């Protein structure tokens, strides 16, 4: 997905591979959309989603590779 989104000139991505980094970034920066992986290390995407949802109404898309 990252490869596809990087090719779209109007989309600016800021990948954060760990849950805590993603949560910190969501608090420090205003985003139009968050895309979270359920299986991120440190904090899961679900934990990040719950925390962000309590603090913001930014749209969130959840991804997973789990069965």
SULKAWO-V171781 format. One record per pair of residues at least 6 apart in sequence whose C-alpha atoms are under 8 Angstrom apart, sorted by the first residue. I is the first residue (numbers start at 1). GAP is how many residues later the second one is. Records with the same first field share a line. If there is no record, write none. Layout:
I: GAP ; GAP
//
This chain:
5: 6 ; 8
6: 6 ; 7
15: 7
16: 6
17: 23 ; 24
18: 22 ; 23 ; 24 ; 25
19: 21 ; 22 ; 23 ; 24 ; 25 ; 26 ; 29
20: 22 ; 23 ; 28
22: 26
23: 25 ; 28 ; 29
26: 26
31: 27
32: 26 ; 27
33: 25 ; 26 ; 27 ; 28
34: 24 ; 25 ; 26 ; 27
35: 25 ; 26 ; 27 ; 28
36: 9 ; 13 ; 24 ; 25 ; 26 ; 27
37: 7 ; 8 ; 25 ; 26 ; 27
38: 6 ; 7 ; 8 ; 24 ; 25 ; 26
39: 6 ; 25
45: 17
49: 11
//
